[in-house]
């Protein structure tokens, strides 16, 4: 529909139109001048003769009795096409800027510094003996802390470098969307859940280490958060899954020591977490500094308690 000038002057009716007005019927009565002029232009564009008059209380649009049905159809079509116009202003919670910059360098630096202490994965390494993912120790002995401690251990420098480069890049943009506390806590919780599922399905003969489960959790979360229009239908709803699956195929299914199960379940759990993070309560709570601070300390507490349990 073309824009119109609300201040457009009304043309004087012709003699023929004045004669028809005697037998005219009202098709619109409104106190909004803009709506009245818009409907007048709609009828003019459809070639329908009409008369726009003004009373002390309203503006009235009249047409001849023969054109009533056609005029009403044109006006109803106009209102239907423009029912969502102008668009509503974006809610304040939809735009989010974290108060603090994402701790990307802190995360990457922490993983690198810890690797300089633990060294590569060997059978006799104190750190890997105590903290590496061991399905039998987890399921039979209840050493659940290994689901978390394994995330901070890496098998070799190449393993560490890959997770730091890809993980750091994704983590930075992830925390820009969620805030630092919510981002760190949801990442840890999702990766821990993914490790648990992987352990249960693999059985007791399974060992694992690495931050890659958390990386693929972030990929899943970001894929779901990127779905801004929650009213999408059909194949559009599958796009987050297809994007995550493509990244899994390219980045997470090759390599001699690649734990495909951890990557796959990290991605799946990330998609679920991303759906939860896109819900109204968490979209609003991420603006709360108190909420972010509590979740940041819960993240730090989870890491410290897990390693304290491993070293006792």
C-alpha positions as CSV (number, residue, x, y, z in Angstrom):
1,X,0.0,0.0,0.0
2,X,1.4,3.4,-1.0
3,X,2.0,6.0,1.7
4,X,-0.4,8.9,1.8
5,X,-0.4,12.5,3.1
6,X,-2.8,12.8,6.0
7,X,-3.0,16.6,5.2
8,X,-4.2,16.0,1.6
9,X,-7.2,18.3,1.1
10,X,-10.5,16.8,0.2
11,X,-11.6,17.6,-3.4
12,X,-15.0,19.2,-3.8
13,X,-17.6,16.7,-4.9
14,X,-19.0,16.9,-8.5
15,X,-22.7,17.5,-9.3
16,X,-23.0,13.8,-10.1
17,X,-21.4,12.7,-6.8
18,X,-23.7,15.1,-4.8
19,X,-26.7,13.5,-6.5
20,X,-25.5,10.0,-5.7
21,X,-24.9,11.0,-2.1
22,X,-28.6,11.2,-1.5
23,X,-28.8,7.5,-2.0
24,X,-25.4,6.6,-0.4
25,X,-24.6,4.4,2.5
26,X,-21.9,4.7,5.2
27,X,-19.0,2.2,4.9
28,X,-16.6,3.8,7.4
29,X,-17.1,6.0,10.4
30,X,-14.0,7.0,12.4
31,X,-12.5,9.8,14.5
32,X,-9.0,9.1,13.1
33,X,-8.3,11.4,10.2
34,X,-5.4,9.3,9.0
35,X,-7.5,6.2,8.8
36,X,-10.3,8.0,6.9
37,X,-7.9,9.5,4.3
38,X,-6.2,6.1,3.9
39,X,-9.5,4.4,3.2
40,X,-10.5,7.2,0.8
41,X,-7.3,6.6,-1.2
42,X,-8.0,2.9,-1.2
43,X,-11.4,3.4,-2.7
44,X,-10.0,5.9,-5.2
45,X,-7.4,3.5,-6.3
46,X,-10.1,0.8,-6.8
47,X,-12.2,3.3,-8.9
48,X,-15.0,3.4,-6.4
49,X,-16.8,6.8,-6.2
50,X,-17.3,7.9,-2.6
51,X,-17.9,10.9,-0.4
52,X,-15.8,11.8,2.7
53,X,-17.6,14.2,5.0
54,X,-17.0,15.4,8.5
55,X,-19.3,15.8,11.5
56,X,-18.4,17.2,14.9
57,X,-17.7,13.7,16.2
58,X,-16.3,11.7,13.2
59,X,-15.3,11.4,9.6
60,X,-17.7,9.5,7.5
61,X,-17.0,7.7,4.2
62,X,-20.1,7.0,2.0
63,X,-20.6,5.2,-1.3
64,X,-23.6,4.5,-3.4
65,X,-25.7,1.5,-2.6
66,X,-24.4,-0.4,-5.6
67,X,-20.8,-0.1,-4.4
68,X,-21.3,-0.9,-0.7
69,X,-20.2,-4.5,-0.9
70,X,-17.2,-3.8,-3.1
71,X,-16.1,-0.8,-0.9
72,X,-16.4,-2.8,2.3
73,X,-14.3,-5.6,0.7
74,X,-11.5,-3.1,-0.3
75,X,-11.5,-1.5,3.2
76,X,-11.4,-4.9,5.0
77,X,-8.5,-6.0,2.7
78,X,-6.6,-2.8,3.6
79,X,-7.0,-3.3,7.3
80,X,-6.0,-7.0,7.0
81,X,-2.9,-6.1,5.0
82,X,-1.9,-3.4,7.5
83,X,-2.9,-5.0,10.8
84,X,0.7,-5.3,12.0
85,X,1.7,-1.9,10.8
86,X,3.5,0.1,12.1
87,X,5.6,-2.6,13.8
88,X,5.8,-2.6,17.5
89,X,8.9,-1.3,19.1
90,X,11.4,-3.9,20.1
91,X,11.2,-4.9,23.8
92,X,14.1,-3.7,25.9
93,X,15.0,-7.3,26.8
94,X,15.5,-8.2,23.1
95,X,18.6,-6.0,22.9
96,X,21.3,-7.0,25.3
97,X,24.8,-5.7,25.9
98,X,26.8,-7.3,28.7
99,X,28.1,-5.0,31.4
100,X,31.5,-6.8,31.2
101,X,33.5,-8.0,28.2
102,X,33.4,-11.9,27.8
103,X,36.3,-13.5,29.7
104,X,37.6,-15.2,26.5
105,X,41.3,-14.6,27.2
106,X,40.8,-15.8,30.8
107,X,39.2,-19.0,29.6
108,X,41.8,-19.7,26.9
109,X,44.6,-18.7,29.2
110,X,43.3,-20.9,32.0
111,X,43.1,-23.9,29.8
112,X,46.6,-23.3,28.4
113,X,48.2,-22.6,31.8
114,X,46.6,-25.8,33.2
115,X,48.0,-27.8,30.4
116,X,51.5,-26.5,31.1
117,X,51.0,-28.0,34.6
118,X,49.4,-31.3,33.6
119,X,51.3,-32.0,30.4
120,X,50.0,-34.5,27.8
121,X,47.8,-37.5,28.5
122,X,49.9,-40.5,29.7
123,X,49.0,-43.6,31.7
124,X,51.1,-42.6,34.7
125,X,50.1,-38.9,34.8
126,X,48.9,-37.9,38.3
127,X,46.4,-35.3,36.9
128,X,44.9,-37.7,34.3
129,X,44.7,-40.6,36.7
130,X,42.7,-38.4,39.1
131,X,40.7,-36.2,36.7
132,X,40.3,-37.8,33.3
133,X,36.9,-39.1,32.3
134,X,36.7,-42.8,33.2
135,X,33.3,-44.4,32.6
136,X,33.9,-47.3,35.1
137,X,35.1,-44.9,37.8
138,X,32.0,-42.7,37.3
139,X,29.4,-45.4,37.0
140,X,30.8,-48.0,39.4
141,X,32.5,-45.8,42.0
142,X,30.4,-42.7,41.9
143,X,33.3,-40.3,40.8
144,X,30.9,-37.9,39.2
145,X,33.4,-35.0,39.4
146,X,35.2,-36.6,36.5
147,X,32.4,-35.3,34.2
148,X,33.7,-31.8,35.0
149,X,37.4,-32.3,35.5
150,X,37.8,-34.0,32.2
151,X,36.7,-30.8,30.4
152,X,39.9,-29.0,31.6
153,X,42.4,-31.7,30.5
154,X,43.8,-32.2,27.0
155,X,45.6,-35.1,25.4
156,X,48.3,-33.1,23.5
157,X,49.1,-29.6,22.3
158,X,47.2,-30.0,19.0
159,X,44.1,-31.0,21.0
160,X,44.5,-28.0,23.2
161,X,45.1,-25.6,20.3
162,X,42.1,-26.7,18.4
163,X,39.7,-26.3,21.3
164,X,41.2,-22.9,22.4
165,X,41.0,-21.4,18.9
166,X,37.5,-22.6,18.0
167,X,36.1,-22.6,21.5
168,X,37.5,-19.2,22.3
169,X,36.0,-17.7,19.2
170,X,32.6,-19.2,19.8
171,X,32.6,-18.5,23.5
172,X,33.2,-14.8,23.0
173,X,30.1,-14.4,20.8
174,X,28.1,-16.7,23.1
175,X,28.7,-14.6,26.2
176,X,27.9,-11.5,24.2
177,X,24.4,-12.9,23.8
178,X,23.9,-14.3,27.3
179,X,26.3,-12.4,29.7
180,X,29.3,-13.9,31.4
181,X,27.7,-15.7,34.4
182,X,24.8,-17.2,32.5
183,X,27.1,-18.2,29.6
184,X,29.8,-19.9,31.7
185,X,27.3,-21.7,33.9
186,X,25.1,-22.9,31.1
187,X,28.1,-24.0,29.1
188,X,29.4,-26.1,32.1
189,X,26.0,-27.6,32.9
190,X,25.4,-28.5,29.3
191,X,28.8,-30.1,28.7
192,X,28.6,-32.0,32.0
193,X,25.2,-33.4,31.0
194,X,26.5,-34.3,27.5
195,X,29.5,-36.2,29.1
196,X,27.1,-38.1,31.4
197,X,24.9,-39.2,28.5
198,X,27.9,-40.3,26.6
199,X,29.3,-42.3,29.5
200,X,26.0,-44.0,30.2
201,X,25.6,-45.0,26.5
202,X,29.2,-46.1,26.1
203,X,29.3,-48.3,29.2
204,X,32.3,-48.8,31.5
205,X,35.0,-49.2,28.9
206,X,35.3,-45.5,27.9
207,X,37.9,-42.8,28.7
208,X,37.8,-39.2,27.6
209,X,39.3,-35.7,28.1
210,X,39.0,-32.3,26.5
211,X,37.0,-29.1,26.3
212,X,35.5,-30.1,22.9
213,X,32.3,-31.3,24.5
214,X,31.8,-27.7,25.8
215,X,32.7,-26.3,22.4
216,X,30.0,-28.4,20.7
217,X,27.6,-27.4,23.4
218,X,28.2,-23.8,22.5
219,X,27.7,-24.6,18.8
220,X,24.3,-26.1,19.6
221,X,23.3,-23.2,21.9
222,X,24.3,-20.6,19.3
223,X,22.5,-22.5,16.5
224,X,19.3,-22.3,18.5
225,X,19.7,-18.7,19.7
226,X,20.3,-17.6,16.1
227,X,16.6,-18.5,15.4
228,X,15.3,-15.0,16.1
229,X,11.9,-15.5,14.6
230,X,10.1,-18.0,16.8
231,X,7.1,-18.0,14.5
232,X,9.0,-19.8,11.8
233,X,7.2,-22.8,10.3
234,X,8.2,-25.8,8.1
235,X,11.8,-26.4,7.2
236,X,12.9,-23.1,8.8
237,X,12.5,-24.8,12.2
238,X,15.1,-27.4,11.1
239,X,17.7,-24.8,10.2
240,X,19.4,-24.8,13.7
241,X,19.7,-28.6,13.6
242,X,21.1,-28.6,10.1
243,X,23.6,-25.9,10.9
244,X,24.8,-27.8,14.0
245,X,24.9,-31.1,12.1
246,X,27.0,-29.5,9.4
247,X,29.6,-28.2,12.0
248,X,29.6,-31.6,13.6
249,X,30.4,-33.3,10.3
250,X,33.1,-30.8,9.4
251,X,34.8,-30.3,12.8
252,X,33.8,-33.1,15.2
253,X,33.9,-36.4,13.4
254,X,37.5,-36.7,12.2
255,X,40.7,-37.6,13.9
256,X,42.1,-40.7,15.5
257,X,41.2,-39.8,19.1
258,X,38.0,-37.9,18.3
259,X,35.2,-38.7,20.7
260,X,32.3,-38.4,18.3
261,X,29.7,-39.3,21.0
262,X,30.8,-36.4,23.2
263,X,30.6,-34.0,20.3
264,X,27.2,-35.3,19.2
265,X,25.6,-35.2,22.7
266,X,27.3,-31.8,23.3
267,X,25.6,-30.5,20.2
268,X,22.2,-32.1,21.1
269,X,22.3,-30.8,24.7
270,X,23.4,-27.4,23.4
271,X,20.3,-27.2,21.2
272,X,18.1,-27.9,24.2
273,X,19.9,-25.4,26.3
274,X,19.7,-22.8,23.5
275,X,15.9,-23.3,23.4
276,X,15.7,-22.7,27.2
277,X,17.9,-19.6,27.0
278,X,15.6,-18.1,24.4
279,X,12.6,-18.3,26.7
280,X,11.2,-15.1,28.2
281,X,12.3,-15.5,31.9
282,X,16.0,-16.0,31.0
283,X,16.0,-13.3,28.4
284,X,14.9,-10.9,31.2
285,X,17.1,-12.3,33.9
286,X,20.3,-11.9,31.9
287,X,20.0,-8.1,32.5
288,X,20.4,-8.7,36.2
289,X,23.9,-8.2,37.5
290,X,23.0,-10.1,40.7
291,X,21.8,-13.1,38.6
292,X,24.9,-13.0,36.4
293,X,27.2,-12.8,39.5
294,X,25.5,-15.7,41.3
295,X,25.9,-17.9,38.2
296,X,29.5,-16.9,37.7
297,X,30.3,-18.0,41.3
298,X,28.3,-21.2,40.8
299,X,30.5,-21.9,37.7
300,X,33.7,-21.3,39.7
301,X,32.5,-23.3,42.6
302,X,31.6,-26.3,40.3
303,X,35.1,-26.3,38.9
304,X,36.9,-26.0,42.2
305,X,34.8,-28.5,44.0
306,X,35.2,-31.1,41.2
307,X,39.0,-30.8,41.3
308,X,39.1,-30.7,45.1
309,X,37.2,-34.0,45.1
310,X,39.5,-35.4,42.5
311,X,42.7,-34.6,44.4
312,X,41.5,-35.8,47.8
